[in-house]
Amino acid sequence: MPIEDLIGTERQEPFTVDGWLTTDVGGTIAATVLSTPGMIGMMERNSALLAAPNLPEGKATVGFEVCIKHVGVPCRGPNVLPGLDLMK
């Protein structure tokens, strides 16, 4: 299926905010929260999993464009359900 046919498709996968996904900003905040690099890593993972079934066998996708505002971070725990919409 051409990638253009996938525009508008969506994917969601819950994950736990813990371990390498977190930060306390070098001890400057009292809580352990989802870090921006951790959030972007999960976005990239979700993007790759959305595209994978539609790629030729043995092929993968790498990289994507990111334009985000990360202003309301979730604290550590199983409380995140990100969504992904393929726009273009």
C-alpha positions as CSV (number, residue, x, y, z in Angstrom):
1,M,0.0,0.0,0.0
2,P,1.5,3.4,-0.9
3,I,2.3,5.5,2.2
4,E,-0.1,8.2,0.8
5,D,-3.0,5.8,1.4
6,L,-2.1,5.7,5.1
7,I,-2.7,9.4,5.7
8,G,-5.3,9.8,8.4
9,T,-4.5,6.4,10.1
10,E,-4.1,6.3,13.8
11,R,-2.3,4.2,16.4
12,Q,-2.4,4.1,20.2
13,E,-0.3,2.1,22.7
14,P,-0.3,2.6,26.4
15,F,3.1,2.7,28.2
16,T,4.4,3.1,31.7
17,V,6.4,6.2,32.6
18,D,9.4,4.7,34.3
19,G,13.1,4.0,34.0
20,W,14.9,5.6,31.0
21,L,11.7,7.5,30.0
22,T,11.9,9.7,33.1
23,T,13.8,12.7,34.6
24,D,13.9,14.8,37.7
25,V,15.7,17.5,35.7
26,G,18.9,16.9,37.5
27,G,17.2,17.0,40.9
28,T,15.7,20.4,40.3
29,I,12.1,19.2,40.6
30,A,10.5,17.1,43.3
31,A,8.7,14.6,41.0
32,T,10.0,12.1,38.5
33,V,8.3,12.8,35.2
34,L,8.3,11.8,31.5
35,S,11.3,13.4,29.9
36,T,11.2,15.0,26.5
37,P,13.7,12.6,25.0
38,G,11.6,9.7,26.5
39,M,8.4,11.1,25.0
40,I,10.1,11.5,21.6
41,G,11.4,7.9,21.7
42,M,7.9,6.6,22.4
43,M,6.6,8.7,19.5
44,E,9.2,7.3,17.2
45,R,8.4,3.8,18.3
46,N,4.7,4.3,17.8
47,S,5.4,5.8,14.3
48,A,7.5,2.8,13.3
49,L,5.0,0.3,14.5
50,L,2.2,2.1,12.5
51,A,4.2,2.0,9.3
52,A,5.7,-1.5,9.7
53,P,2.8,-3.6,8.4
54,N,2.6,-1.5,5.3
55,L,6.3,-1.6,4.3
56,P,7.9,-4.3,2.0
57,E,9.2,-7.3,3.9
58,G,12.6,-6.7,5.4
59,K,12.2,-2.9,5.3
60,A,11.9,-0.4,8.1
61,T,11.4,3.3,8.6
62,V,13.7,5.5,10.5
63,G,13.5,9.2,11.5
64,F,10.6,11.5,11.5
65,E,9.9,15.3,11.9
66,V,9.1,16.5,15.4
67,C,7.4,19.8,16.3
68,I,6.2,19.6,19.9
69,K,5.3,21.5,23.0
70,H,6.0,19.4,26.1
71,V,4.4,21.5,28.9
72,G,2.2,19.1,30.8
73,V,4.2,16.1,31.8
74,P,2.9,12.9,33.4
75,C,4.5,11.6,36.6
76,R,6.0,8.1,36.9
77,G,3.5,5.3,36.6
78,P,1.2,3.5,34.1
79,N,-0.8,6.4,33.0
80,V,0.1,7.3,29.4
81,L,-1.9,6.6,26.3
82,P,-0.4,8.4,23.4
83,G,-2.0,8.8,20.1
84,L,-0.5,9.0,16.7
85,D,-2.0,10.4,13.5
86,L,-0.2,10.0,10.2
87,M,-0.6,13.4,8.6
88,K,1.7,13.4,5.5
